[in-house]
Amino acid sequence: MEVLDLSHECSAQKLHIQVAGGFAWTRDSVNPNSCVVAIRTAARNELMRVVDIMESNPLPTLIRRLEDFEIPHTLQMMADIKRRLDEPPGVAVINSLPLHQLSSEQAIDLFWIVGQKIGRNVAQKWDGTMIYHVRDTGAEYGYGVRGSYTSVELMFHNDNAFGVALPHYVGLMCLKPSAQGGLSRFCSLYTVHNRMLEKFPKELDRLYEPVYWDRQAEHIPGAPLVAKAPVFRFDTERLWTRANPSLIMKGYEVAETKMDSATEEAVLALKEVSEDPSLWFELPIERGHLQYINNIDIAHYRSEIVDDPDPDKKRHLVRTWHRDTGKTIYDG
């Protein structure tokens, strides 16, 4: 079977020492409340003026540019968010856009504009989708159906772990929360690596070698259905991680290849370690919240969703990806 080979990411370099401090945080070293930033009145007023300007001067969302608006207080807030993402714990939540004063389209425009301070907006699907709607479509999670289109529990992962290029930052705006579930958890991938080095060194070594990944049909027709890439890579300066046990397991299914015992034990060890409650902390995402995540150093998790039976009240989040390297296209 043809495979997209990304195994050039493998190298002889491995991180063989425990990393202390910095992004190697644990649950006990993080105050989740410190991740939440309130929109101050001056910034809120600026954003409402932006809405007025946009209503008087219509343009497609995707060509709206941050520099077209005079919003110094908002820029200061977003610069603070970006700083928080580049420092531990790498998670920040803005509380919150006044959605009672905005249409969904206006809120999405504001989300698109302010996120440009985090980094360049890039495509989230092969078809060029730039603004991605996260909601349960009723489809069954499987090949070509991302978990974000379902209500299922999503294991700890970073976005686009199976792709050629990972976004460096992920943004989520909550238009409507779920009736139950949908909680966000976060863990440090450096701490996961530390714990695996301590408890599962043999399995950790296996994850520095290539594994199969389900590409979720995010590619041109006729292209390989699976990719081959390592979970961990160390470039002498930092750790790079592709984390998503579900899509590794599905990768072997799609490749119609039985997973060998060493790989299976390594993937199960990764899942076990990341789910240890001493490693993660939890934050709700509520109506009007803007949640930003460092997608390189942090893995995130979503609990199973139970939606309101009323279609107009079903959970609806909007997502952006940000990356300043490579090209804007999906594969970077």
N, C-alpha and C positions, 0 to 999 in steps of 0.2 A: 504494500500500500504506500502511495506517495505521502510524504510527510514534509511539512515546513520545518526545516532544520535550523534551529536557533542555538544549536549546541556550541557555536563559537563563543558563547558567553561563559562556557566552562574554562577554567584555568587552573594552573597548579596552585595558585594562591588560595588559601583557606584561612578563615579566622579561627585560630586555635587557642585563643585566650578569652577569658570572661571579660566582658565590657562592663565597667562600673560607672554609674551615674549617667548623666545626660539622657539620651533616649532609651537607655536600659532601665526604665522605671517599672515599678510594680504598683498594684492597687493601693498599697499602704503609703506610697510616696506621692499620690496625686489627690488633690482636692477637686472633685468634679465641678463644684460651684465656681472655681476660679477660671473655668473654661468659658463661662457665660459672660457676654458683654452686652450691656443695655444700649440701645440707640438713644443718644442724648437728644434733647429738644432741638438744638441747632441743626444736627444732622437730619433729624426727622423732617424739619421744615424745608431743608434743602431738597430732600427727596420728593416732597409733595410739590415743590416748585418745578422739579424736573418733570413730574407727571403733567403739570399744566403746560409746560413747553412742548412736550411730546404730543399732547392732544391738539395743540395748535399747529404742530408741524409734523404730520404723519410721515413715518418711514418704516420699512421692515425692521423687525427687531435685530436681525443679524448684522445690519450695518450701523446700528447705534454704537457710538464710540464714547468712551469715558471722557476724553479730552474735549468733547463738545459742550460740556456742562461745567459751570462754576460751582463746585461743591467742596470747598476746603475742609469743612468739618467731617463730611463723609469720607473724604480721602484720608484724613487723619485716622478715622476709625478703621478703615480697611487696611491702612498700613500697619496698624496695631494687630489686626487679625493675621496678616501675613507674617509678622514677627512671631506671633504665637504659634503658627504652624511650623516655623523653622526652629523653634525651641521646644523642649519637652513640656507637656506631653504630645504636642502636635495636633491638638483638636481645639476648635473654637466654635462657639455658637452665638449668633447675634439674636438678641431678644428685644423686639421683634418688629417686623414690618406691620404697619396698621392696616391689615387686610380688610377691615370693615369699611375703610375709605377707598379701597382700590378694587378694580376689576381684576380677574385673574390675568388678563393680558397686560395690564399696567404693572402688576407685581412681577410678572416674568420679565418685562422690559427692564425694570429696576434691578432685578437679580442679574440679568445679563450684563448690565452696565457696570455695577459696582464690582462684580467678580473679576473684571479686567484688571483690577488693582492686585489681585492674587496672582494672576499670570494670564498668558494668552489663552483664550478659549479655543479648544480643538475638537475635532470630530469624535463622536462617541460610538459611531457605527460605521461599517464599511460604506454604507450608502450616503455618508456625509452628514448624518443627523448631528446637529450641534447642540440642540436643546432636547433633552431626553426626559420623557414623562415616566415616572415610576408609579405604576399602579397595577393591580391585579386584573388581567385581561380574561381570566378564566381558563387560560391555556395551561396544559400540563408541562411542568418543568422537564425539559429534555433537550435533545439536539436542536439547535436553532431557536430555542425559547430560553431567554435569560431568566434567572431567578427573580430579577426585579420586575418581571411581568407576571409574577405569580404571588401567592400568599405564603409560600413555604418558608421555613426557617432557613436562613443563609449562614453557613459556617463562617468562621473568621477567614477573611480574605482581603486582598487589595484589588481594586478595580482593574479590569483588563489584564489579569495575571497571565492569561493565555495569549495575549496579543504581542505584536512586534514591539510596540512602544507603550509603556505604562504612563498614565497621566501622573504628574507630580503632585497635583492637588485635586480634590473632589469637593464640589459644592452641592448642597441639597437645600431646597426651599420647600417648606411644608405648607401646601395650600389647604389640605384637609388631613387630619390625623386619622388613624384607624380607631374603630370602636374599642378594640382590645389588641394588645401585642404591638409589634412593630418597634420595640425598644432597640436602641443602639448601644452596642458595647464596643470598647476599644482596647486593644492590647499592643504593646511594643514588640516589633519584630526582632529587635536586638535582644529583648528579654527572652523571647521564645528561643532564639538561637543560644543564648546563655544556658537556658534550662535544658535544651537538647544536648549541648556540649557536656553538661553535668550528668544527665540521666540516660541519654541515648546517643553516645558518640558514634557508634557504628551506623545507626540510622541517619544521623546528621551527615556523615560522609557520603552516604548514598544520595542524599538530596543535593549535594554539590555536583552530581552527575545528571545527565538528561533524563527526564520522564516525559511521557506523552500527555498532551493537553487537548481537550475538546475545544475547538475554535469557535463553537457556537454559531457556525455558518456566517461568521463575519469576514467574508472574503468574496472575491470574484467567483462566479460560477465556474466549476471545473478545477478550482484550486484545491490543494490538500485540505482534508477535513480536520486533520490533527497537526499540532506542532510538537516539536521536541526541544525542550529547554530545561535547564536546572532550576530548582527552587531557590537555592542560595548561590550568590556570587559575591566574592570579595575582591575589590580592585586595589588593595593596599591602603586605601583611604576610607572607604565606607562599605557597608553591607548593602547589597541589592537583593530583594526578595520577591519571588513570585509565589504568592500564597493563595491556594484555593484547593483543598483536598477533594471537594466534589468534582471539580473539573479535571483533576488528574484521574480520578476513578472513571469518569465518563470518557476521558481520552482513550483509555485502554479498551473500553467497550466499543467506541466508535472505530478504533483501529483493529477491532476484532483480534486483539492480542491478550492473552492471559497475563495478568500481572504476576510477576515472580514474587516469591515470598519475601525477599529482601526489600523490594520496592513497597510491597503491601505493609510490611512492618514499619518502614520509614514514614509512609503517609499516615498510618494510624498513630504513630508517635507524634507527628506534627499536630494532628487533630487533638490528641490527648493533652499535649502541653498547652496549646493555645486556649483550650477550654478550661484550664485550671482557674478557679475564681480568684486566686491570689494574684493573677496577672492582669485581669481586666477590670475596668470600671464602666459604669452604665450612665447614660443620659437619655432622657426622653427627647423626642423631637415633636414639638407642638406647633399648632397653627401660627404661621407667621415667622417661625424660626428659620434662620439661615445657618446651616451647619457646614463647616469646612474642615477637611481632614488632610493631613499630610499622608499621601498615598504610597510613599516610598518606605517610610519608617514605621508606619502604623497599619495594623489590620483592623477591620471592623466587622461587626456581626449584626444581624437583624433577627429578632425573634419572630416566630410565626404570627401571621396577621389574621385577625377576625374582623371582617368589615361589617359595617352597618348594612342591613338588607336594602335600604333605600339607595338606589344608584347615585343619587345626587350627594350622598354623604360618604361615599367610599373614599378610602385613603388615596391621596393624590400628592405626590412629591414631584418636584422638577429638579433635574440634575445638570450640572455643568462639569466639564473636565478642563483642567488648566495645565499647560506644559509650555515652557519657553524654549525647549530644545527641539530640533527636528522640524518637520513641516506640520501644517495644520491638519493635513489629511489623517485618516484613522490610523494608518500604519506609521505615521510620523516621518 
